[in-house]
Amino acid sequence: MYYASREQSPQALAQTWHLCYRTREWFHECPKNAPNHFALLYRLELLYTIIILVSPSHRYPVLCDYSKAILFDRCMDFISQIHQVLENPSVLPFLTFLDIQRVHQVGQRFVRVLSENFDYLLSSVVPSPPPVPEGTPDPPLLGKEDRINCRPRATRCLGYVRDLLQYCARKWDMKTPLEEFEQESALLCNILTEKPMGYNTTYDAYGQGSTSGQPPAGAGYSGYHLG
Protein backbone atom coordinates (compact mmCIF):
# COMPACT_ATOMS: atom_id res chain seq x y z
CA MET A 1 0.00 0.00 0.00
CA TYR A 2 2.73 2.45 0.91
CA TYR A 3 5.69 1.61 -1.32
CA ALA A 4 4.45 -0.31 -4.37
CA SER A 5 2.62 2.28 -6.45
CA ARG A 6 2.19 5.98 -7.09
CA GLU A 7 -1.33 5.58 -8.48
CA GLN A 8 -4.47 5.94 -6.36
CA SER A 9 -6.30 2.65 -5.86
CA PRO A 10 -10.05 2.45 -6.65
CA GLN A 11 -10.49 0.03 -3.71
CA ALA A 12 -7.86 1.39 -1.36
CA LEU A 13 -9.84 0.85 1.82
CA ALA A 14 -10.67 -2.77 0.98
CA GLN A 15 -6.99 -3.40 0.24
CA THR A 16 -5.99 -1.76 3.51
CA TRP A 17 -8.38 -3.85 5.61
CA HIS A 18 -7.24 -7.01 3.82
CA LEU A 19 -3.58 -6.28 4.55
CA CYS A 20 -4.37 -5.38 8.16
CA TYR A 21 -6.19 -8.72 8.47
CA ARG A 22 -3.16 -10.60 7.14
CA THR A 23 -0.97 -8.72 9.61
CA ARG A 24 -3.21 -9.75 12.51
CA GLU A 25 -3.12 -13.36 11.29
CA TRP A 26 0.68 -13.26 11.26
CA PHE A 27 0.69 -11.89 14.82
CA HIS A 28 -1.66 -14.57 16.15
CA GLU A 29 0.51 -17.30 14.58
CA CYS A 30 3.68 -16.15 16.31
CA PRO A 31 5.46 -18.80 18.43
CA LYS A 32 4.08 -19.10 21.94
CA ASN A 33 7.31 -20.50 23.40
CA ALA A 34 9.58 -17.59 22.46
CA PRO A 35 11.45 -15.67 25.21
CA ASN A 36 9.36 -13.09 27.05
CA HIS A 37 10.77 -10.03 25.32
CA PHE A 38 9.72 -11.43 21.93
CA ALA A 39 6.09 -10.80 22.85
CA LEU A 40 6.88 -7.07 22.91
CA LEU A 41 8.84 -7.26 19.65
CA TYR A 42 5.98 -9.03 17.87
CA ARG A 43 3.46 -6.54 19.27
CA LEU A 44 5.59 -3.61 18.08
CA GLU A 45 5.89 -5.14 14.61
CA LEU A 46 2.11 -5.56 14.43
CA LEU A 47 1.46 -1.96 15.49
CA TYR A 48 4.09 -0.49 13.18
CA THR A 49 2.79 -2.42 10.18
CA ILE A 50 -0.79 -1.28 10.78
CA ILE A 51 0.43 2.32 11.16
CA ILE A 52 2.13 2.12 7.77
CA LEU A 53 -0.91 0.48 6.15
CA VAL A 54 -3.44 3.08 7.35
CA SER A 55 -1.20 6.10 6.77
CA PRO A 56 -1.87 8.39 3.79
CA SER A 57 -0.11 7.15 0.67
CA HIS A 58 -0.25 7.59 -3.09
CA ARG A 59 -2.71 4.69 -3.26
CA TYR A 60 -4.78 5.98 -0.32
CA PRO A 61 -4.21 9.76 -0.14
CA VAL A 62 -7.33 10.87 1.78
CA LEU A 63 -8.13 8.94 4.94
CA CYS A 64 -11.65 8.26 6.14
CA ASP A 65 -12.50 9.23 9.73
CA TYR A 66 -12.17 5.63 10.88
CA SER A 67 -8.65 5.34 9.44
CA LYS A 68 -7.66 8.64 11.06
CA ALA A 69 -8.83 7.37 14.45
CA ILE A 70 -7.03 4.04 13.96
CA LEU A 71 -3.81 5.82 12.96
CA PHE A 72 -4.06 8.15 15.96
CA ASP A 73 -4.71 5.32 18.42
CA ARG A 74 -2.10 2.90 17.06
CA CYS A 75 0.61 5.58 17.03
CA MET A 76 0.00 6.22 20.73
CA ASP A 77 -0.06 2.48 21.41
CA PHE A 78 3.22 1.88 19.53
CA ILE A 79 5.04 4.71 21.31
CA SER A 80 3.69 3.64 24.71
CA GLN A 81 4.74 0.02 24.11
CA ILE A 82 8.26 0.81 22.92
CA HIS A 83 8.75 3.32 25.74
CA GLN A 84 8.55 0.35 28.12
CA VAL A 85 12.05 -0.55 26.96
CA LEU A 86 13.44 2.58 28.62
CA GLU A 87 11.58 1.67 31.79
CA ASN A 88 12.94 -1.90 31.82
CA PRO A 89 16.75 -1.97 31.53
CA SER A 90 16.76 -5.75 30.97
CA VAL A 91 15.07 -5.21 27.58
CA LEU A 92 17.20 -2.20 26.63
CA PRO A 93 19.68 -4.10 24.39
CA PHE A 94 16.79 -4.84 22.03
CA LEU A 95 16.23 -1.13 21.33
CA THR A 96 18.16 -0.67 18.08
CA PHE A 97 18.77 2.33 15.87
CA LEU A 98 16.16 0.96 13.46
CA ASP A 99 13.63 1.09 16.30
CA ILE A 100 14.54 4.72 16.97
CA GLN A 101 14.06 5.53 13.28
CA ARG A 102 10.60 3.99 13.52
CA VAL A 103 9.88 6.06 16.64
CA HIS A 104 10.79 9.22 14.75
CA GLN A 105 8.67 8.21 11.76
CA VAL A 106 5.65 7.28 13.90
CA GLY A 107 6.06 10.48 15.90
CA GLN A 108 5.94 12.55 12.71
CA ARG A 109 2.81 10.76 11.50
CA PHE A 110 1.19 11.27 14.89
CA VAL A 111 1.93 15.00 14.84
CA ARG A 112 0.54 15.36 11.34
CA VAL A 113 -2.71 13.42 11.81
CA LEU A 114 -3.45 15.14 15.13
CA SER A 115 -2.56 18.60 13.82
CA GLU A 116 -4.90 18.20 10.86
CA ASN A 117 -7.79 16.63 12.84
CA PHE A 118 -7.30 18.00 16.34
CA ASP A 119 -10.85 18.50 17.64
CA TYR A 120 -12.18 15.34 16.01
CA LEU A 121 -9.41 13.05 17.30
CA LEU A 122 -9.57 14.43 20.83
CA SER A 123 -13.32 13.92 21.00
CA SER A 124 -14.90 10.73 22.34
CA VAL A 125 -16.63 9.97 19.03
CA VAL A 126 -16.25 6.37 17.86
CA PRO A 127 -16.57 6.50 14.05
CA SER A 128 -18.22 3.71 12.10
CA PRO A 129 -16.17 1.98 9.40
CA PRO A 130 -17.20 3.14 5.92
CA PRO A 131 -18.83 0.66 3.53
CA VAL A 132 -16.53 -1.70 1.64
CA PRO A 133 -17.18 -4.49 -0.88
CA GLU A 134 -18.72 -7.69 0.43
CA GLY A 135 -16.14 -10.20 1.60
CA THR A 136 -13.69 -7.56 2.82
CA PRO A 137 -12.18 -8.53 6.20
CA ASP A 138 -13.14 -6.50 9.24
CA PRO A 139 -10.96 -3.44 9.88
CA PRO A 140 -8.77 -3.10 12.97
CA LEU A 141 -10.93 -2.76 16.05
CA LEU A 142 -11.64 0.65 17.52
CA GLY A 143 -13.70 0.62 20.71
CA LYS A 144 -14.99 3.20 23.15
CA GLU A 145 -12.06 2.53 25.44
CA ASP A 146 -9.71 3.68 22.66
CA ARG A 147 -11.47 7.06 22.53
CA ILE A 148 -11.20 7.90 26.25
CA ASN A 149 -8.70 10.37 27.74
CA CYS A 150 -7.29 11.17 24.32
CA ARG A 151 -5.84 14.54 25.33
CA PRO A 152 -3.61 13.23 28.18
CA ARG A 153 -2.68 10.20 26.08
CA ALA A 154 -1.65 12.45 23.20
CA THR A 155 0.39 14.71 25.48
CA ARG A 156 2.10 11.70 27.04
CA CYS A 157 2.85 10.28 23.58
CA LEU A 158 4.73 13.43 22.57
CA GLY A 159 6.76 13.25 25.76
CA TYR A 160 7.54 9.58 25.23
CA VAL A 161 8.79 10.27 21.70
CA ARG A 162 11.12 12.91 23.12
CA ASP A 163 12.39 10.47 25.75
CA LEU A 164 13.24 7.90 23.09
CA LEU A 165 14.91 10.42 20.79
CA GLN A 166 16.91 11.75 23.74
CA TYR A 167 18.13 8.20 24.28
CA CYS A 168 19.16 8.14 20.60
CA ALA A 169 21.06 11.41 21.03
CA ARG A 170 23.00 9.99 23.97
CA LYS A 171 23.67 6.48 22.66
CA TRP A 172 24.57 7.30 19.04
CA ASP A 173 25.38 11.01 19.38
CA MET A 174 22.62 11.80 16.88
CA LYS A 175 20.70 14.88 17.95
CA THR A 176 19.04 15.71 14.64
CA PRO A 177 15.94 13.45 15.09
CA LEU A 178 15.28 15.00 18.51
CA GLU A 179 15.76 18.55 17.25
CA GLU A 180 13.51 17.94 14.24
CA PHE A 181 10.75 16.42 16.35
CA GLU A 182 10.88 19.19 18.95
CA GLN A 183 10.47 21.76 16.18
CA GLU A 184 7.65 19.84 14.49
CA SER A 185 5.71 19.16 17.70
CA ALA A 186 6.28 22.35 19.71
CA LEU A 187 3.16 24.22 18.63
CA LEU A 188 0.96 21.15 18.88
CA CYS A 189 2.20 20.47 22.40
CA ASN A 190 1.53 24.05 23.44
CA ILE A 191 -2.01 23.79 22.11
CA LEU A 192 -2.56 20.51 23.96
CA THR A 193 -1.44 21.94 27.29
CA GLU A 194 -2.63 25.55 27.04
CA LYS A 195 -5.76 25.61 24.85
CA PRO A 196 -8.19 22.94 26.06
CA MET A 197 -11.23 24.33 24.22
CA GLY A 198 -10.07 23.53 20.71
CA TYR A 199 -7.44 23.76 18.04
CA ASN A 200 -8.21 26.69 15.78
CA THR A 201 -4.69 27.55 14.70
CA THR A 202 -3.67 26.90 11.10
CA TYR A 203 -0.61 24.73 11.42
CA ASP A 204 1.63 22.81 9.08
CA ALA A 205 3.26 20.15 11.23
CA TYR A 206 6.40 20.19 9.10
CA GLY A 207 7.82 23.60 9.78
CA GLN A 208 5.33 26.18 8.53
CA GLY A 209 3.90 28.62 11.02
CA SER A 210 5.05 29.98 14.32
CA THR A 211 6.39 27.69 17.01
CA SER A 212 7.32 28.56 20.57
CA GLY A 213 8.28 26.72 23.70
CA GLN A 214 9.16 23.07 24.12
CA PRO A 215 6.94 20.02 24.51
CA PRO A 216 6.83 18.63 28.02
CA ALA A 217 9.06 15.68 28.72
CA GLY A 218 7.46 12.33 29.24
CA ALA A 219 7.87 10.10 32.23
CA GLY A 220 11.00 8.62 30.70
CA TYR A 221 13.99 6.80 32.08
CA SER A 222 15.87 9.69 33.71
CA GLY A 223 19.32 8.32 32.94
CA TYR A 224 18.83 8.93 29.24
CA HIS A 225 17.92 12.62 29.30
CA LEU A 226 20.32 15.05 27.71
CA GLY A 227 22.50 17.18 29.96
KOLTORSE-725420 format. One record per residue (C-alpha): residue number from 0; residue in one letter; x negated, y negated, z. Coordinates in steps of 0.2 Angstrom, whole numbers, plus 5000, padded with zeros to 4 digits. Layout:
N
<doti><k>NUM</k><r>a</r><east>X</east><north>Y</north><up>Z</up></doti>
...
END
This chain:
227
<doti><k>0</k><r>m</r><east>5000</east><north>5000</north><up>5000</up></doti>
<doti><k>1</k><r>y</r><east>4986</east><north>4988</north><up>5005</up></doti>
<doti><k>2</k><r>y</r><east>4972</east><north>4992</north><up>4993</up></doti>
<doti><k>3</k><r>a</r><east>4978</east><north>5002</north><up>4978</up></doti>
<doti><k>4</k><r>s</r><east>4987</east><north>4989</north><up>4968</up></doti>
<doti><k>5</k><r>r</r><east>4989</east><north>4970</north><up>4965</up></doti>
<doti><k>6</k><r>e</r><east>5007</east><north>4972</north><up>4958</up></doti>
<doti><k>7</k><r>q</r><east>5022</east><north>4970</north><up>4968</up></doti>
<doti><k>8</k><r>s</r><east>5032</east><north>4987</north><up>4971</up></doti>
<doti><k>9</k><r>p</r><east>5050</east><north>4988</north><up>4967</up></doti>
<doti><k>10</k><r>q</r><east>5052</east><north>5000</north><up>4981</up></doti>
<doti><k>11</k><r>a</r><east>5039</east><north>4993</north><up>4993</up></doti>
<doti><k>12</k><r>l</r><east>5049</east><north>4996</north><up>5009</up></doti>
<doti><k>13</k><r>a</r><east>5053</east><north>5014</north><up>5005</up></doti>
<doti><k>14</k><r>q</r><east>5035</east><north>5017</north><up>5001</up></doti>
<doti><k>15</k><r>t</r><east>5030</east><north>5009</north><up>5018</up></doti>
<doti><k>16</k><r>w</r><east>5042</east><north>5019</north><up>5028</up></doti>
<doti><k>17</k><r>h</r><east>5036</east><north>5035</north><up>5019</up></doti>
<doti><k>18</k><r>l</r><east>5018</east><north>5031</north><up>5023</up></doti>
<doti><k>19</k><r>c</r><east>5022</east><north>5027</north><up>5041</up></doti>
<doti><k>20</k><r>y</r><east>5031</east><north>5044</north><up>5042</up></doti>
<doti><k>21</k><r>r</r><east>5016</east><north>5053</north><up>5036</up></doti>
<doti><k>22</k><r>t</r><east>5005</east><north>5044</north><up>5048</up></doti>
<doti><k>23</k><r>r</r><east>5016</east><north>5049</north><up>5063</up></doti>
<doti><k>24</k><r>e</r><east>5016</east><north>5067</north><up>5056</up></doti>
<doti><k>25</k><r>w</r><east>4997</east><north>5066</north><up>5056</up></doti>
<doti><k>26</k><r>f</r><east>4997</east><north>5059</north><up>5074</up></doti>
<doti><k>27</k><r>h</r><east>5008</east><north>5073</north><up>5081</up></doti>
<doti><k>28</k><r>e</r><east>4997</east><north>5087</north><up>5073</up></doti>
<doti><k>29</k><r>c</r><east>4982</east><north>5081</north><up>5082</up></doti>
<doti><k>30</k><r>p</r><east>4973</east><north>5094</north><up>5092</up></doti>
<doti><k>31</k><r>k</r><east>4980</east><north>5095</north><up>5110</up></doti>
<doti><k>32</k><r>n</r><east>4963</east><north>5103</north><up>5117</up></doti>
<doti><k>33</k><r>a</r><east>4952</east><north>5088</north><up>5112</up></doti>
<doti><k>34</k><r>p</r><east>4943</east><north>5078</north><up>5126</up></doti>
<doti><k>35</k><r>n</r><east>4953</east><north>5065</north><up>5135</up></doti>
<doti><k>36</k><r>h</r><east>4946</east><north>5050</north><up>5127</up></doti>
<doti><k>37</k><r>f</r><east>4951</east><north>5057</north><up>5110</up></doti>
<doti><k>38</k><r>a</r><east>4970</east><north>5054</north><up>5114</up></doti>
<doti><k>39</k><r>l</r><east>4966</east><north>5035</north><up>5115</up></doti>
<doti><k>40</k><r>l</r><east>4956</east><north>5036</north><up>5098</up></doti>
<doti><k>41</k><r>y</r><east>4970</east><north>5045</north><up>5089</up></doti>
<doti><k>42</k><r>r</r><east>4983</east><north>5033</north><up>5096</up></doti>
<doti><k>43</k><r>l</r><east>4972</east><north>5018</north><up>5090</up></doti>
<doti><k>44</k><r>e</r><east>4971</east><north>5026</north><up>5073</up></doti>
<doti><k>45</k><r>l</r><east>4989</east><north>5028</north><up>5072</up></doti>
<doti><k>46</k><r>l</r><east>4993</east><north>5010</north><up>5077</up></doti>
<doti><k>47</k><r>y</r><east>4980</east><north>5002</north><up>5066</up></doti>
<doti><k>48</k><r>t</r><east>4986</east><north>5012</north><up>5051</up></doti>
<doti><k>49</k><r>i</r><east>5004</east><north>5006</north><up>5054</up></doti>
<doti><k>50</k><r>i</r><east>4998</east><north>4988</north><up>5056</up></doti>
<doti><k>51</k><r>i</r><east>4989</east><north>4989</north><up>5039</up></doti>
<doti><k>52</k><r>l</r><east>5005</east><north>4998</north><up>5031</up></doti>
<doti><k>53</k><r>v</r><east>5017</east><north>4985</north><up>5037</up></doti>
<doti><k>54</k><r>s</r><east>5006</east><north>4969</north><up>5034</up></doti>
<doti><k>55</k><r>p</r><east>5009</east><north>4958</north><up>5019</up></doti>
<doti><k>56</k><r>s</r><east>5001</east><north>4964</north><up>5003</up></doti>
<doti><k>57</k><r>h</r><east>5001</east><north>4962</north><up>4985</up></doti>
<doti><k>58</k><r>r</r><east>5014</east><north>4977</north><up>4984</up></doti>
<doti><k>59</k><r>y</r><east>5024</east><north>4970</north><up>4998</up></doti>
<doti><k>60</k><r>p</r><east>5021</east><north>4951</north><up>4999</up></doti>
<doti><k>61</k><r>v</r><east>5037</east><north>4946</north><up>5009</up></doti>
<doti><k>62</k><r>l</r><east>5041</east><north>4955</north><up>5025</up></doti>
<doti><k>63</k><r>c</r><east>5058</east><north>4959</north><up>5031</up></doti>
<doti><k>64</k><r>d</r><east>5062</east><north>4954</north><up>5049</up></doti>
<doti><k>65</k><r>y</r><east>5061</east><north>4972</north><up>5054</up></doti>
<doti><k>66</k><r>s</r><east>5043</east><north>4973</north><up>5047</up></doti>
<doti><k>67</k><r>k</r><east>5038</east><north>4957</north><up>5055</up></doti>
<doti><k>68</k><r>a</r><east>5044</east><north>4963</north><up>5072</up></doti>
<doti><k>69</k><r>i</r><east>5035</east><north>4980</north><up>5070</up></doti>
<doti><k>70</k><r>l</r><east>5019</east><north>4971</north><up>5065</up></doti>
<doti><k>71</k><r>f</r><east>5020</east><north>4959</north><up>5080</up></doti>
<doti><k>72</k><r>d</r><east>5024</east><north>4973</north><up>5092</up></doti>
<doti><k>73</k><r>r</r><east>5010</east><north>4985</north><up>5085</up></doti>
<doti><k>74</k><r>c</r><east>4997</east><north>4972</north><up>5085</up></doti>
<doti><k>75</k><r>m</r><east>5000</east><north>4969</north><up>5104</up></doti>
<doti><k>76</k><r>d</r><east>5000</east><north>4988</north><up>5107</up></doti>
<doti><k>77</k><r>f</r><east>4984</east><north>4991</north><up>5098</up></doti>
<doti><k>78</k><r>i</r><east>4975</east><north>4976</north><up>5107</up></doti>
<doti><k>79</k><r>s</r><east>4982</east><north>4982</north><up>5124</up></doti>
<doti><k>80</k><r>q</r><east>4976</east><north>5000</north><up>5121</up></doti>
<doti><k>81</k><r>i</r><east>4959</east><north>4996</north><up>5115</up></doti>
<doti><k>82</k><r>h</r><east>4956</east><north>4983</north><up>5129</up></doti>
<doti><k>83</k><r>q</r><east>4957</east><north>4998</north><up>5141</up></doti>
<doti><k>84</k><r>v</r><east>4940</east><north>5003</north><up>5135</up></doti>
<doti><k>85</k><r>l</r><east>4933</east><north>4987</north><up>5143</up></doti>
<doti><k>86</k><r>e</r><east>4942</east><north>4992</north><up>5159</up></doti>
<doti><k>87</k><r>n</r><east>4935</east><north>5010</north><up>5159</up></doti>
<doti><k>88</k><r>p</r><east>4916</east><north>5010</north><up>5158</up></doti>
<doti><k>89</k><r>s</r><east>4916</east><north>5029</north><up>5155</up></doti>
<doti><k>90</k><r>v</r><east>4925</east><north>5026</north><up>5138</up></doti>
<doti><k>91</k><r>l</r><east>4914</east><north>5011</north><up>5133</up></doti>
<doti><k>92</k><r>p</r><east>4902</east><north>5020</north><up>5122</up></doti>
<doti><k>93</k><r>f</r><east>4916</east><north>5024</north><up>5110</up></doti>
<doti><k>94</k><r>l</r><east>4919</east><north>5006</north><up>5107</up></doti>
<doti><k>95</k><r>t</r><east>4909</east><north>5003</north><up>5090</up></doti>
<doti><k>96</k><r>f</r><east>4906</east><north>4988</north><up>5079</up></doti>
<doti><k>97</k><r>l</r><east>4919</east><north>4995</north><up>5067</up></doti>
<doti><k>98</k><r>d</r><east>4932</east><north>4995</north><up>5081</up></doti>
<doti><k>99</k><r>i</r><east>4927</east><north>4976</north><up>5085</up></doti>
<doti><k>100</k><r>q</r><east>4930</east><north>4972</north><up>5066</up></doti>
<doti><k>101</k><r>r</r><east>4947</east><north>4980</north><up>5068</up></doti>
<doti><k>102</k><r>v</r><east>4951</east><north>4970</north><up>5083</up></doti>
<doti><k>103</k><r>h</r><east>4946</east><north>4954</north><up>5074</up></doti>
<doti><k>104</k><r>q</r><east>4957</east><north>4959</north><up>5059</up></doti>
<doti><k>105</k><r>v</r><east>4972</east><north>4964</north><up>5070</up></doti>
<doti><k>106</k><r>g</r><east>4970</east><north>4948</north><up>5079</up></doti>
<doti><k>107</k><r>q</r><east>4970</east><north>4937</north><up>5064</up></doti>
<doti><k>108</k><r>r</r><east>4986</east><north>4946</north><up>5058</up></doti>
<doti><k>109</k><r>f</r><east>4994</east><north>4944</north><up>5074</up></doti>
<doti><k>110</k><r>v</r><east>4990</east><north>4925</north><up>5074</up></doti>
<doti><k>111</k><r>r</r><east>4997</east><north>4923</north><up>5057</up></doti>
<doti><k>112</k><r>v</r><east>5014</east><north>4933</north><up>5059</up></doti>
<doti><k>113</k><r>l</r><east>5017</east><north>4924</north><up>5076</up></doti>
<doti><k>114</k><r>s</r><east>5013</east><north>4907</north><up>5069</up></doti>
<doti><k>115</k><r>e</r><east>5025</east><north>4909</north><up>5054</up></doti>
<doti><k>116</k><r>n</r><east>5039</east><north>4917</north><up>5064</up></doti>
<doti><k>117</k><r>f</r><east>5036</east><north>4910</north><up>5082</up></doti>
<doti><k>118</k><r>d</r><east>5054</east><north>4907</north><up>5088</up></doti>
<doti><k>119</k><r>y</r><east>5061</east><north>4923</north><up>5080</up></doti>
<doti><k>120</k><r>l</r><east>5047</east><north>4935</north><up>5086</up></doti>
<doti><k>121</k><r>l</r><east>5048</east><north>4928</north><up>5104</up></doti>
<doti><k>122</k><r>s</r><east>5067</east><north>4930</north><up>5105</up></doti>
<doti><k>123</k><r>s</r><east>5074</east><north>4946</north><up>5112</up></doti>
<doti><k>124</k><r>v</r><east>5083</east><north>4950</north><up>5095</up></doti>
<doti><k>125</k><r>v</r><east>5081</east><north>4968</north><up>5089</up></doti>
<doti><k>126</k><r>p</r><east>5083</east><north>4967</north><up>5070</up></doti>
<doti><k>127</k><r>s</r><east>5091</east><north>4981</north><up>5060</up></doti>
<doti><k>128</k><r>p</r><east>5081</east><north>4990</north><up>5047</up></doti>
<doti><k>129</k><r>p</r><east>5086</east><north>4984</north><up>5030</up></doti>
<doti><k>130</k><r>p</r><east>5094</east><north>4997</north><up>5018</up></doti>
<doti><k>131</k><r>v</r><east>5083</east><north>5008</north><up>5008</up></doti>
<doti><k>132</k><r>p</r><east>5086</east><north>5022</north><up>4996</up></doti>
<doti><k>133</k><r>e</r><east>5094</east><north>5038</north><up>5002</up></doti>
<doti><k>134</k><r>g</r><east>5081</east><north>5051</north><up>5008</up></doti>
<doti><k>135</k><r>t</r><east>5068</east><north>5038</north><up>5014</up></doti>
<doti><k>136</k><r>p</r><east>5061</east><north>5043</north><up>5031</up></doti>
<doti><k>137</k><r>d</r><east>5066</east><north>5032</north><up>5046</up></doti>
<doti><k>138</k><r>p</r><east>5055</east><north>5017</north><up>5049</up></doti>
<doti><k>139</k><r>p</r><east>5044</east><north>5016</north><up>5065</up></doti>
<doti><k>140</k><r>l</r><east>5055</east><north>5014</north><up>5080</up></doti>
<doti><k>141</k><r>l</r><east>5058</east><north>4997</north><up>5088</up></doti>
<doti><k>142</k><r>g</r><east>5069</east><north>4997</north><up>5104</up></doti>
<doti><k>143</k><r>k</r><east>5075</east><north>4984</north><up>5116</up></doti>
<doti><k>144</k><r>e</r><east>5060</east><north>4987</north><up>5127</up></doti>
<doti><k>145</k><r>d</r><east>5049</east><north>4982</north><up>5113</up></doti>
<doti><k>146</k><r>r</r><east>5057</east><north>4965</north><up>5113</up></doti>
<doti><k>147</k><r>i</r><east>5056</east><north>4961</north><up>5131</up></doti>
<doti><k>148</k><r>n</r><east>5043</east><north>4948</north><up>5139</up></doti>
<doti><k>149</k><r>c</r><east>5036</east><north>4944</north><up>5122</up></doti>
<doti><k>150</k><r>r</r><east>5029</east><north>4927</north><up>5127</up></doti>
<doti><k>151</k><r>p</r><east>5018</east><north>4934</north><up>5141</up></doti>
<doti><k>152</k><r>r</r><east>5013</east><north>4949</north><up>5130</up></doti>
<doti><k>153</k><r>a</r><east>5008</east><north>4938</north><up>5116</up></doti>
<doti><k>154</k><r>t</r><east>4998</east><north>4926</north><up>5127</up></doti>
<doti><k>155</k><r>r</r><east>4990</east><north>4942</north><up>5135</up></doti>
<doti><k>156</k><r>c</r><east>4986</east><north>4949</north><up>5118</up></doti>
<doti><k>157</k><r>l</r><east>4976</east><north>4933</north><up>5113</up></doti>
<doti><k>158</k><r>g</r><east>4966</east><north>4934</north><up>5129</up></doti>
<doti><k>159</k><r>y</r><east>4962</east><north>4952</north><up>5126</up></doti>
<doti><k>160</k><r>v</r><east>4956</east><north>4949</north><up>5108</up></doti>
<doti><k>161</k><r>r</r><east>4944</east><north>4935</north><up>5116</up></doti>
<doti><k>162</k><r>d</r><east>4938</east><north>4948</north><up>5129</up></doti>
<doti><k>163</k><r>l</r><east>4934</east><north>4960</north><up>5115</up></doti>
<doti><k>164</k><r>l</r><east>4925</east><north>4948</north><up>5104</up></doti>
<doti><k>165</k><r>q</r><east>4915</east><north>4941</north><up>5119</up></doti>
<doti><k>166</k><r>y</r><east>4909</east><north>4959</north><up>5121</up></doti>
<doti><k>167</k><r>c</r><east>4904</east><north>4959</north><up>5103</up></doti>
<doti><k>168</k><r>a</r><east>4895</east><north>4943</north><up>5105</up></doti>
<doti><k>169</k><r>r</r><east>4885</east><north>4950</north><up>5120</up></doti>
<doti><k>170</k><r>k</r><east>4882</east><north>4968</north><up>5113</up></doti>
<doti><k>171</k><r>w</r><east>4877</east><north>4963</north><up>5095</up></doti>
<doti><k>172</k><r>d</r><east>4873</east><north>4945</north><up>5097</up></doti>
<doti><k>173</k><r>m</r><east>4887</east><north>4941</north><up>5084</up></doti>
<doti><k>174</k><r>k</r><east>4897</east><north>4926</north><up>5090</up></doti>
<doti><k>175</k><r>t</r><east>4905</east><north>4921</north><up>5073</up></doti>
<doti><k>176</k><r>p</r><east>4920</east><north>4933</north><up>5075</up></doti>
<doti><k>177</k><r>l</r><east>4924</east><north>4925</north><up>5093</up></doti>
<doti><k>178</k><r>e</r><east>4921</east><north>4907</north><up>5086</up></doti>
<doti><k>179</k><r>e</r><east>4932</east><north>4910</north><up>5071</up></doti>
<doti><k>180</k><r>f</r><east>4946</east><north>4918</north><up>5082</up></doti>
<doti><k>181</k><r>e</r><east>4946</east><north>4904</north><up>5095</up></doti>
<doti><k>182</k><r>q</r><east>4948</east><north>4891</north><up>5081</up></doti>
<doti><k>183</k><r>e</r><east>4962</east><north>4901</north><up>5072</up></doti>
<doti><k>184</k><r>s</r><east>4971</east><north>4904</north><up>5088</up></doti>
<doti><k>185</k><r>a</r><east>4969</east><north>4888</north><up>5099</up></doti>
<doti><k>186</k><r>l</r><east>4984</east><north>4879</north><up>5093</up></doti>
<doti><k>187</k><r>l</r><east>4995</east><north>4894</north><up>5094</up></doti>
<doti><k>188</k><r>c</r><east>4989</east><north>4898</north><up>5112</up></doti>
<doti><k>189</k><r>n</r><east>4992</east><north>4880</north><up>5117</up></doti>
<doti><k>190</k><r>i</r><east>5010</east><north>4881</north><up>5111</up></doti>
<doti><k>191</k><r>l</r><east>5013</east><north>4897</north><up>5120</up></doti>
<doti><k>192</k><r>t</r><east>5007</east><north>4890</north><up>5136</up></doti>
<doti><k>193</k><r>e</r><east>5013</east><north>4872</north><up>5135</up></doti>
<doti><k>194</k><r>k</r><east>5029</east><north>4872</north><up>5124</up></doti>
<doti><k>195</k><r>p</r><east>5041</east><north>4885</north><up>5130</up></doti>
<doti><k>196</k><r>m</r><east>5056</east><north>4878</north><up>5121</up></doti>
<doti><k>197</k><r>g</r><east>5050</east><north>4882</north><up>5104</up></doti>
<doti><k>198</k><r>y</r><east>5037</east><north>4881</north><up>5090</up></doti>
<doti><k>199</k><r>n</r><east>5041</east><north>4867</north><up>5079</up></doti>
<doti><k>200</k><r>t</r><east>5023</east><north>4862</north><up>5073</up></doti>
<doti><k>201</k><r>t</r><east>5018</east><north>4866</north><up>5055</up></doti>
<doti><k>202</k><r>y</r><east>5003</east><north>4876</north><up>5057</up></doti>
<doti><k>203</k><r>d</r><east>4992</east><north>4886</north><up>5045</up></doti>
<doti><k>204</k><r>a</r><east>4984</east><north>4899</north><up>5056</up></doti>
<doti><k>205</k><r>y</r><east>4968</east><north>4899</north><up>5045</up></doti>
<doti><k>206</k><r>g</r><east>4961</east><north>4882</north><up>5049</up></doti>
<doti><k>207</k><r>q</r><east>4973</east><north>4869</north><up>5043</up></doti>
<doti><k>208</k><r>g</r><east>4980</east><north>4857</north><up>5055</up></doti>
<doti><k>209</k><r>s</r><east>4975</east><north>4850</north><up>5072</up></doti>
<doti><k>210</k><r>t</r><east>4968</east><north>4862</north><up>5085</up></doti>
<doti><k>211</k><r>s</r><east>4963</east><north>4857</north><up>5103</up></doti>
<doti><k>212</k><r>g</r><east>4959</east><north>4866</north><up>5118</up></doti>
<doti><k>213</k><r>q</r><east>4954</east><north>4885</north><up>5121</up></doti>
<doti><k>214</k><r>p</r><east>4965</east><north>4900</north><up>5123</up></doti>
<doti><k>215</k><r>p</r><east>4966</east><north>4907</north><up>5140</up></doti>
<doti><k>216</k><r>a</r><east>4955</east><north>4922</north><up>5144</up></doti>
<doti><k>217</k><r>g</r><east>4963</east><north>4938</north><up>5146</up></doti>
<doti><k>218</k><r>a</r><east>4961</east><north>4950</north><up>5161</up></doti>
<doti><k>219</k><r>g</r><east>4945</east><north>4957</north><up>5153</up></doti>
<doti><k>220</k><r>y</r><east>4930</east><north>4966</north><up>5160</up></doti>
<doti><k>221</k><r>s</r><east>4921</east><north>4952</north><up>5169</up></doti>
<doti><k>222</k><r>g</r><east>4903</east><north>4958</north><up>5165</up></doti>
<doti><k>223</k><r>y</r><east>4906</east><north>4955</north><up>5146</up></doti>
<doti><k>224</k><r>h</r><east>4910</east><north>4937</north><up>5146</up></doti>
<doti><k>225</k><r>l</r><east>4898</east><north>4925</north><up>5139</up></doti>
<doti><k>226</k><r>g</r><east>4887</east><north>4914</north><up>5150</up></doti>
END
